[in-house]
Amino acid sequence: MDEVTMRLWRGDRSGGAHQEYRVAAQEGEVVLDVVHRIQATQAPDLAVRWNCKAGKCGSCSAEVNGRPRLMCMTRMNTFPAGETITISPIKAFPPIKDLVTDVSFNFEKAKAVPAFKPGPKEADGTRRMFQEDVDRVQEFHKCIECFLCQDVCHVIRDHPENQPAFAGPRLFVRLAALEMHPLDTNDRLELIKQQAGLGYCNITKCCTEVCPEGIKITDNAIIPLKERVVTEYHDPVIWLVRKVTGRGR
């Protein structure tokens, strides 16, 4: 066993600071293992959120040496020997206690998204899709709601005043999964443009860079949604056709 130095943020909504711990680390362990050892041997009141420890529940999101990561998927052997490892709660959302943050913002925003609504079945009682359409939306369903993309999005992180009018990349992934589904009949473009605040995103791709599932959030979700909004609201040809035919959206 090797000893490592871990600096964990301890505190709550009223404030806090990093506290240093010297703890043993075994070969093959991940950051979450060591945090649990600290909890078991030195800080029984340490609050940390986790569930599957397999990179599929998204619960153990934190900032490890300043980079948003899943603690259960961050191996200890990736850090140089003797380096102090600093663990902080994700900064875009208010802390509840220690490494646990209040991410209810994301779930409240999700309530505004109209559910999947398929059209009528075909004459033989089935619904059909092209395989390429299935593949296109399948990527979005890989999201584990770790909210690391929300954490690094500067529109949310640096400007909390934007939160009422901006859903963030995780919700854009969900909206893309529904909007691009060939069988869905719900119209969400007004919501995407106004309530979700898609126009605030300036496609820096920081959300894509931290996604543990490798979802190309910017290229495959956000940019196509922006294109649809532009076509719907700003395309002069579409405007002219509606003017001539008298048909609205």
Backbone as numpy.savetxt, mean C-alpha at the origin, in Angstrom:
# Nx Ny Nz CAx CAy CAz Cx Cy Cz
25.69 -17.74 18.33 24.85 -16.54 18.33 25.73 -15.29 18.33
25.30 -14.30 17.54 25.98 -13.01 17.54 25.08 -11.98 18.21
25.70 -11.04 18.89 24.92 -9.95 19.48 24.79 -8.81 18.49
23.61 -8.25 18.42 23.37 -7.10 17.55 22.77 -5.97 18.38
22.90 -4.77 17.86 22.32 -3.60 18.52 21.09 -3.15 17.73
19.96 -3.13 18.39 18.70 -2.73 17.76 18.19 -1.46 18.45
17.79 -0.48 17.66 17.19 0.74 18.19 15.71 0.74 17.79
14.84 0.55 18.76 13.41 0.48 18.50 12.72 1.75 18.99
11.80 2.25 18.19 11.05 3.42 18.60 10.02 3.01 19.64
10.04 3.69 20.78 9.09 3.43 21.86 8.32 4.71 22.14
7.02 4.62 22.16 6.21 5.80 22.44 4.78 5.61 22.00
4.04 6.71 21.93 2.64 6.68 21.50 2.31 8.00 20.82
1.04 8.34 20.75 0.62 9.55 20.05 1.19 10.83 20.67
1.49 10.77 21.94 2.01 11.96 22.61 3.50 12.18 22.37
4.18 11.19 21.82 5.60 11.33 21.54 6.38 10.10 21.93
7.67 10.10 21.64 8.49 8.94 21.97 9.91 9.13 21.46
10.72 8.08 21.59 12.12 8.14 21.16 12.61 6.71 20.93
13.74 6.60 20.25 14.34 5.29 20.02 15.08 4.82 21.27
14.92 3.55 21.58 15.59 2.95 22.73 16.47 1.81 22.24
17.67 1.73 22.76 18.66 0.76 22.28 18.61 -0.53 23.08
18.74 -1.66 22.34 18.76 -2.98 22.96 19.90 -3.79 22.37
20.63 -4.51 23.22 21.61 -5.48 22.77 20.97 -6.85 22.90
20.97 -7.60 21.80 20.23 -8.86 21.79 20.92 -9.86 20.89
20.74 -11.13 21.17 21.34 -12.19 20.35 20.56 -12.36 19.05
21.26 -12.70 18.00 20.63 -12.99 16.71 21.24 -14.26 16.15
20.41 -15.17 15.70 20.88 -16.45 15.18 20.93 -16.42 13.65
21.71 -17.33 13.11 21.82 -17.44 11.66 20.46 -17.77 11.06
20.13 -17.10 9.97 18.87 -17.37 9.28 17.69 -16.57 9.77
17.88 -15.76 10.82 16.75 -15.02 11.35 16.43 -13.76 10.53
15.20 -13.30 10.70 14.77 -12.05 10.09 14.60 -11.02 11.21
14.39 -9.77 10.82 14.27 -8.69 11.80 13.15 -8.97 12.79
12.03 -9.50 12.32 10.91 -9.76 13.23 11.28 -10.76 14.31
12.12 -11.77 13.98 12.57 -12.73 15.00 13.29 -12.02 16.14
14.17 -11.09 15.79 14.96 -10.40 16.79 14.08 -9.45 17.61
13.13 -8.80 16.95 12.20 -7.94 17.67 11.39 -8.77 18.68
10.98 -9.96 18.27 10.24 -10.83 19.18 11.12 -11.27 20.36
12.42 -11.47 20.11 13.31 -11.86 21.21 13.45 -10.70 22.20
13.52 -9.48 21.69 13.55 -8.32 22.58 12.27 -8.25 23.40
11.15 -8.50 22.75 9.85 -8.48 23.44 9.79 -9.57 24.52
10.37 -10.71 24.24 10.30 -11.84 25.16 11.27 -11.72 26.34
12.40 -11.04 26.12 13.45 -11.06 27.15 13.72 -9.71 27.80
13.40 -8.60 27.10 13.78 -7.30 27.65 12.65 -6.29 27.71
11.71 -6.38 26.80 10.65 -5.36 26.73 9.29 -6.02 26.53
8.75 -6.64 27.57 7.48 -7.36 27.41 6.30 -6.46 27.04
6.44 -5.16 27.23 5.34 -4.24 26.88 5.50 -3.66 25.48
6.48 -4.15 24.72 6.69 -3.65 23.36 5.51 -4.02 22.47
4.95 -3.05 21.77 3.83 -3.29 20.86 4.36 -3.43 19.43
4.04 -4.56 18.81 4.43 -4.80 17.42 3.33 -5.61 16.75
2.98 -5.22 15.55 1.89 -5.90 14.84 2.48 -6.93 13.88
1.95 -8.16 13.91 2.39 -9.20 12.98 1.33 -10.29 12.94
1.44 -11.18 11.97 0.47 -12.26 11.90 1.09 -13.50 11.27
1.32 -13.48 9.94 1.70 -14.71 9.25 3.18 -15.03 9.29
4.02 -14.01 9.39 5.48 -14.16 9.34 5.92 -14.86 8.06
5.17 -14.64 6.99 5.50 -15.25 5.70 5.40 -14.24 4.56
5.30 -12.96 4.89 5.25 -11.94 3.85 3.95 -11.89 3.09
2.85 -12.39 3.69 1.59 -12.42 2.98 0.45 -11.71 3.68
0.66 -11.26 4.93 -0.43 -10.57 5.63 -0.23 -9.06 5.66
1.00 -8.60 5.48 1.28 -7.17 5.45 1.26 -6.49 6.81
1.17 -7.27 7.90 0.98 -6.67 9.22 2.23 -6.02 9.79
3.42 -6.57 9.50 4.63 -6.16 10.21 5.39 -5.06 9.48
4.69 -4.19 8.80 5.33 -3.07 8.12 6.03 -2.16 9.12
7.22 -1.72 8.76 7.97 -0.80 9.60 9.03 -0.14 8.73
9.74 0.81 9.30 10.86 1.42 8.60 12.16 0.91 9.23
12.90 0.16 8.45 14.14 -0.46 8.91 15.31 0.32 8.34
16.04 0.96 9.23 17.12 1.87 8.80 16.62 2.89 7.77
15.41 3.37 8.02 14.84 4.43 7.19 14.14 3.96 5.94
14.16 2.64 5.66 13.51 2.15 4.45 12.28 1.32 4.82
11.12 1.63 4.24 9.92 0.85 4.53 10.08 -0.60 4.07
9.84 -1.52 4.99 10.01 -2.94 4.70 9.01 -3.75 5.53
8.87 -5.02 5.15 8.22 -6.00 6.01 9.31 -6.59 6.90
9.12 -6.53 8.21 10.15 -7.05 9.11 10.34 -8.55 8.96
9.28 -9.26 8.59 9.39 -10.71 8.46 10.12 -11.13 7.19
10.33 -10.20 6.27 11.01 -10.52 5.02 12.37 -9.83 4.91
12.83 -9.24 5.99 14.12 -8.54 6.00 15.11 -9.37 6.81
16.02 -10.02 6.12 16.96 -10.93 6.79 18.06 -10.16 7.51
18.43 -10.68 8.66 19.46 -10.03 9.46 20.81 -10.06 8.77
21.06 -11.07 7.96 22.37 -11.17 7.32 22.56 -10.18 6.17
21.53 -9.37 5.89 21.70 -8.34 4.86 22.35 -7.08 5.42
22.51 -7.01 6.75 23.13 -5.85 7.37 24.60 -6.15 7.68
25.48 -5.19 7.47 26.90 -5.40 7.79 27.09 -5.71 9.27
28.06 -6.53 9.57 28.36 -6.89 10.96 28.65 -5.63 11.77
28.04 -5.55 12.94 28.28 -4.42 13.82 27.39 -3.22 13.56
26.60 -3.24 12.49 25.73 -2.10 12.19 24.54 -2.06 13.15
24.24 -0.88 13.66 23.05 -0.70 14.48 21.83 -0.66 13.57
20.83 -1.43 13.92 19.61 -1.52 13.09 18.51 -0.74 13.80
18.01 0.26 13.11 16.98 1.15 13.68 15.61 0.79 13.11
14.67 0.52 13.99 13.31 0.16 13.59 12.35 1.26 14.05
11.61 1.81 13.10 10.64 2.86 13.40 9.28 2.48 12.82
8.20 2.99 13.40 6.89 2.75 12.79 6.78 3.51 11.47
5.92 3.03 10.58 5.74 3.75 9.32 5.24 5.16 9.62
5.81 6.13 8.95 5.65 7.53 9.36 4.43 8.24 8.79
3.79 7.64 7.79 2.67 8.33 7.16 1.41 8.32 8.03
1.38 7.44 9.03 0.18 7.29 9.84 0.52 7.46 11.32
-0.43 7.95 12.11 -0.14 8.25 13.52 0.16 7.00 14.33
1.13 7.08 15.24 1.45 5.92 16.07 0.36 5.66 17.10
0.13 4.39 17.37 -0.75 4.00 18.48 0.12 3.70 19.69
1.07 2.79 19.50 2.05 2.48 20.55 3.24 1.79 19.90
4.41 2.26 20.18 5.66 1.66 19.71 5.65 1.50 18.18
5.70 0.27 17.68 5.80 0.04 16.24 4.45 -0.11 15.56
3.38 0.07 16.32 2.02 -0.09 15.77 1.44 1.27 15.42
0.96 1.41 14.20 0.37 2.67 13.75 -1.11 2.50 13.42
-1.80 3.62 13.38 -3.23 3.63 13.07 -3.41 3.78 11.56
-3.69 2.67 10.88 -3.83 2.69 9.42 -5.30 2.68 9.00
-6.20 3.07 9.90 -7.63 3.03 9.59 -8.00 3.95 8.44
-7.17 4.96 8.16 -7.39 5.85 7.01 -7.63 5.04 5.75
-6.83 4.01 5.54 -6.91 3.21 4.33 -8.23 2.46 4.22
-8.72 1.96 5.34 -9.97 1.22 5.32 -11.18 2.14 5.16
-11.07 3.34 5.72 -12.15 4.32 5.53 -12.25 4.73 4.07
-11.11 4.93 3.43 -11.10 5.28 2.01 -11.67 4.14 1.16
-11.38 2.92 1.56 -11.85 1.77 0.79 -13.37 1.66 0.79
-14.02 2.17 1.84 -15.48 2.10 1.93 -16.16 2.88 0.81
-15.46 3.86 0.24 -16.07 4.70 -0.80 -15.99 4.06 -2.19
-15.28 2.94 -2.31 -15.09 2.31 -3.61 -16.28 1.42 -3.94
-17.02 1.71 -5.03 -18.13 0.84 -5.41 -17.66 -0.58 -5.68
-18.41 -1.55 -5.24 -18.03 -2.96 -5.37 -18.11 -3.43 -6.82
-17.54 -4.57 -7.07 -17.60 -5.22 -8.39 -19.06 -5.48 -8.75
-19.44 -5.10 -9.96 -20.83 -5.26 -10.41 -20.82 -5.83 -11.83
-20.97 -7.14 -11.97 -20.94 -7.73 -13.31 -22.20 -7.45 -14.10
-22.07 -7.42 -15.40 -23.23 -7.25 -16.27 -24.00 -8.55 -16.39
-25.06 -8.57 -17.19 -25.86 -9.79 -17.35 -25.05 -10.90 -18.02
-25.42 -12.12 -17.70 -24.75 -13.28 -18.31 -25.12 -13.40 -19.77
-24.29 -14.13 -20.49 -24.56 -14.37 -21.90 -25.71 -15.37 -22.04
-26.13 -15.59 -23.26 -27.32 -16.41 -23.50 -27.19 -17.82 -22.93
-25.96 -18.34 -22.91 -25.78 -19.71 -22.40 -25.56 -19.74 -20.89
-25.73 -18.60 -20.23 -25.62 -18.56 -18.77 -24.21 -18.40 -18.25
-23.27 -18.08 -19.11 -21.88 -17.93 -18.69 -21.41 -16.48 -18.89
-20.25 -16.20 -18.34 -19.55 -14.94 -18.59 -18.16 -15.28 -19.10
-17.71 -14.59 -20.12 -16.42 -14.91 -20.72 -15.49 -13.71 -20.73
-14.20 -14.00 -20.59 -13.17 -12.96 -20.68 -12.00 -13.51 -21.48
-11.26 -12.61 -22.13 -10.01 -13.00 -22.76 -8.96 -13.22 -21.68
-8.07 -14.17 -21.92 -7.03 -14.47 -20.94 -6.17 -13.25 -20.64
-5.90 -12.44 -21.65 -5.07 -11.25 -21.43 -5.74 -10.27 -20.47
-7.07 -10.22 -20.48 -7.78 -9.36 -19.54 -7.71 -9.92 -18.12
-7.75 -11.23 -18.00 -7.61 -11.88 -16.70 -6.22 -11.59 -16.14
-5.21 -11.77 -16.99 -3.83 -11.55 -16.55 -3.60 -10.11 -16.12
-4.24 -9.18 -16.81 -4.00 -7.76 -16.52 -4.42 -7.39 -15.11
-5.57 -7.87 -14.67 -6.05 -7.49 -13.34 -5.53 -8.41 -12.25
-5.01 -9.59 -12.64 -4.55 -10.54 -11.63 -3.42 -9.96 -10.79
-2.55 -9.18 -11.41 -1.43 -8.57 -10.69 -1.91 -7.75 -9.50
-3.00 -7.03 -9.66 -3.49 -6.14 -8.61 -4.00 -6.91 -7.39
-4.42 -8.14 -7.61 -4.95 -8.95 -6.50 -3.84 -9.52 -5.63
-2.60 -9.30 -6.00 -1.48 -9.74 -5.17 -1.26 -8.83 -3.96
-1.90 -7.66 -3.95 -1.69 -6.69 -2.87 -2.03 -7.30 -1.51
-1.11 -7.15 -0.54 -1.31 -7.70 0.80 -1.68 -6.61 1.82
-1.91 -5.40 1.32 -2.30 -4.27 2.18 -1.30 -4.05 3.32
-0.04 -4.04 2.97 1.00 -3.69 3.96 1.08 -2.18 4.14
0.57 -1.44 3.16 0.52 0.02 3.15 1.90 0.68 3.12
2.90 -0.07 2.65 4.22 0.54 2.47 4.16 1.57 1.34
3.35 1.30 0.33 3.21 2.26 -0.77 2.58 3.55 -0.27
1.60 3.42 0.64 0.99 4.60 1.23 2.00 5.37 2.07
2.87 4.62 2.75 3.84 5.24 3.64 4.83 6.12 2.89
5.27 5.68 1.71 6.30 6.46 0.99 5.70 7.52 0.08
4.38 7.48 -0.13 3.76 8.46 -1.02 3.84 9.84 -0.37
4.59 10.76 -0.99 4.82 12.06 -0.37 3.54 12.89 -0.26
2.55 12.59 -1.10 1.28 13.33 -1.02 0.61 13.08 0.32
0.75 11.85 0.85 0.18 11.51 2.15 1.18 11.79 3.27
2.41 11.36 3.06 3.43 11.41 4.13 3.82 12.85 4.50
4.05 13.67 3.51 4.54 15.03 3.76 3.44 16.07 3.84
2.24 15.71 3.39 1.14 16.68 3.38 -0.14 16.03 3.90
-0.23 15.82 5.21 -1.42 15.17 5.76 -2.71 15.91 5.47
-2.60 17.19 5.14 -3.81 17.94 4.80 -4.44 17.44 3.49
-3.67 16.69 2.70 -4.19 16.15 1.44 -5.04 14.89 1.65
-4.93 14.27 2.81 -5.54 12.96 3.00 -7.05 12.93 2.74
-7.81 13.96 3.12 -9.25 13.89 2.83 -9.57 13.80 1.34
-8.67 14.31 0.50 -8.95 14.35 -0.94 -8.05 13.43 -1.75
-7.32 12.52 -1.08 -6.37 11.67 -1.80 -6.39 10.27 -1.21
-6.65 9.27 -2.06 -6.76 7.89 -1.58 -5.41 7.21 -1.46
-4.47 7.52 -2.35 -3.15 6.91 -2.28 -3.01 5.69 -3.17
-1.77 5.24 -3.38 -1.49 4.16 -4.35 -2.18 2.85 -4.05
-2.33 2.47 -2.76 -3.01 1.20 -2.51 -4.43 1.22 -3.05
-5.14 2.34 -2.84 -6.51 2.42 -3.33 -6.55 2.54 -4.85
-5.53 3.13 -5.45 -5.49 3.18 -6.92 -5.32 1.78 -7.50
-4.57 0.93 -6.80 -4.45 -0.46 -7.22 -5.82 -1.15 -7.17
-6.54 -0.91 -6.11 -7.88 -1.52 -6.00 -8.82 -0.98 -7.06
-8.78 0.31 -7.27 -9.64 0.92 -8.29 -9.28 0.41 -9.68
-7.98 0.23 -9.94 -7.55 -0.28 -11.24 -8.05 -1.71 -11.45
-8.00 -2.52 -10.40 -8.46 -3.91 -10.50 -9.92 -3.96 -10.89
-10.72 -3.02 -10.39 -12.14 -2.99 -10.71 -12.40 -2.31 -12.06
-11.75 -1.17 -12.27 -12.00 -0.39 -13.47 -11.57 -1.12 -14.74
-10.53 -1.94 -14.64 -10.00 -2.65 -15.81 -10.59 -4.05 -15.97
-11.48 -4.42 -15.06 -12.11 -5.73 -15.17 -13.14 -5.70 -16.30
-13.01 -6.56 -17.30 -13.90 -6.48 -18.47 -15.36 -6.78 -18.18
-15.66 -7.42 -17.06 -17.05 -7.75 -16.74 -17.72 -6.75 -15.82
-16.94 -5.82 -15.28 -17.51 -4.86 -14.34 -18.26 -3.75 -15.07
-19.38 -3.32 -14.50 -20.20 -2.30 -15.15 -20.30 -1.01 -14.35
-19.72 -0.96 -13.15 -19.76 0.25 -12.35 -18.88 1.34 -12.94
-19.30 2.57 -12.83 -18.53 3.70 -13.32 -17.89 4.41 -12.13
-16.55 4.37 -12.09 -15.83 4.95 -10.95 -14.95 6.13 -11.34
-15.02 6.58 -12.58 -14.10 7.63 -13.03 -14.30 8.94 -12.29
-15.54 9.28 -11.99 -15.78 10.52 -11.24 -15.15 10.43 -9.86
-15.32 9.28 -9.22 -14.71 9.06 -7.90 -13.19 9.13 -7.99
-12.62 8.49 -9.01 -11.16 8.47 -9.18 -10.63 9.89 -9.37
-11.36 10.69 -10.13 -10.91 12.05 -10.43 -11.10 13.00 -9.25
-12.23 12.91 -8.58 -12.58 13.88 -7.56 -12.24 13.40 -6.15
-12.92 12.35 -5.68 -12.75 11.91 -4.30 -11.41 11.23 -4.05
-10.93 10.43 -5.01 -9.67 9.71 -4.82 -8.46 10.59 -5.11
-8.67 11.69 -5.83 -7.60 12.65 -6.05 -6.45 12.15 -6.90
-6.75 11.40 -7.95 -5.69 10.83 -8.79 -4.74 11.90 -9.33
-5.27 13.10 -9.58 -4.44 14.17 -10.15 -3.32 14.62 -9.24
-3.40 14.33 -7.94 -2.32 14.71 -7.02 -1.05 13.90 -7.27
-1.20 12.70 -7.80 -0.05 11.82 -8.00 0.79 12.31 -9.17
2.10 12.50 -8.92 2.99 12.94 -10.01 3.95 11.84 -10.43
3.49 10.60 -10.27 4.15 9.38 -10.78 5.66 9.34 -10.55
6.07 9.48 -9.30 7.49 9.37 -8.97 7.94 7.91 -8.85
7.02 6.98 -8.81 7.28 5.54 -8.73 7.85 5.08 -7.39
7.81 5.92 -6.38 8.31 5.50 -5.07 7.46 4.38 -4.50
6.17 4.36 -4.83 5.29 3.30 -4.34 5.67 1.95 -4.94
5.99 1.95 -6.23 6.39 0.72 -6.90 7.67 0.16 -6.30
8.59 1.03 -5.94 9.91 0.61 -5.45 9.83 -0.16 -4.13
8.83 0.11 -3.30 8.77 -0.55 -1.99 7.77 -1.69 -1.94
7.04 -1.95 -3.01 6.01 -3.00 -2.98 6.65 -4.38 -2.82
6.36 -5.10 -1.73 6.98 -6.41 -1.54 6.46 -7.47 -2.50
5.34 -7.20 -3.14 4.78 -8.15 -4.10 5.19 -7.85 -5.53
5.98 -6.78 -5.71 6.46 -6.46 -7.04 5.39 -5.94 -7.99
4.30 -5.41 -7.45 3.25 -4.85 -8.31 3.76 -3.56 -8.94
3.61 -3.43 -10.24 4.03 -2.21 -10.93 2.91 -1.18 -10.78
2.84 -0.60 -9.59 1.73 0.26 -9.22 1.61 1.46 -10.16
2.73 2.11 -10.44 2.70 3.32 -11.26 2.38 3.00 -12.71
3.14 2.07 -13.30 3.00 1.79 -14.73 1.70 1.09 -15.08
1.27 0.14 -14.25 0.13 -0.70 -14.62 -1.20 -0.29 -13.99
-1.16 0.53 -12.94 -2.41 0.96 -12.29 -2.63 2.46 -12.41
-1.68 3.26 -11.93 -1.91 4.70 -11.85 -1.91 5.36 -13.23
-0.92 5.07 -14.05 -0.87 5.72 -15.37 -2.07 5.34 -16.24
-2.46 4.05 -16.32 -3.67 3.73 -17.09 -4.93 4.42 -16.55
-5.04 4.58 -15.24 -6.19 5.30 -14.69 -6.15 6.77 -15.10
-4.97 7.37 -15.06 -4.83 8.76 -15.50 -5.25 8.89 -16.97
-4.85 7.94 -17.79 -5.21 7.98 -19.22 -6.73 7.91 -19.40
-7.37 7.08 -18.61 -8.83 6.97 -18.72 -9.53 8.25 -18.29
-9.03 8.87 -17.23 -9.62 10.13 -16.77 -9.43 11.22 -17.82
-8.24 11.30 -18.41 -7.97 12.30 -19.44 -8.88 12.08 -20.65
-9.01 10.83 -21.05 -9.88 10.52 -22.20 -11.32 10.92 -21.90
-11.78 10.61 -20.71 -13.18 10.84 -20.35 -13.51 12.33 -20.20
-12.59 13.09 -19.63 -12.91 14.47 -19.28 -12.23 15.53 -20.14
-11.18 15.16 -20.85 -10.40 16.19 -21.53 -10.13 15.90 -23.01
-10.61 14.80 -23.52 -10.39 14.48 -24.93 -11.36 15.30 -25.79
-10.84 16.16 -26.68 -11.73 17.02 -27.48 -12.63 16.23 -28.43
-12.17 15.09 -28.88 -12.99 14.26 -29.77 -14.21 13.73 -29.02
-13.96 13.23 -27.81 -15.06 12.73 -26.98 -16.05 13.86 -26.69
-15.52 15.05 -26.38 -16.37 16.21 -26.10 -17.23 16.54 -27.32
-16.62 16.52 -28.50 -17.35 16.87 -29.73 -18.46 15.86 -30.02
-18.15 14.57 -29.87 -19.16 13.53 -30.10 -20.34 13.74 -29.17
-20.09 14.05 -27.91 -21.18 14.26 -26.96 -21.97 15.52 -27.30
-21.26 16.52 -27.78 -21.92 17.77 -28.15 -22.87 17.54 -29.31
-22.41 16.76 -30.27 -23.22 16.50 -31.48 -24.37 15.56 -31.18
-24.10 14.51 -30.42 -25.14 13.50 -30.16 -26.05 13.89 -29.01
-25.58 14.83 -28.15 -26.37 15.21 -27.01 -26.33 14.21 -25.87
-25.39 13.27 -25.96 -25.28 12.25 -24.92 -24.24 12.64 -23.89
-24.60 12.46 -22.64 -23.65 12.71 -21.55 -22.83 11.49 -21.29
-22.24 11.44 -20.09 -21.49 10.26 -19.72 -22.45 9.11 -19.56
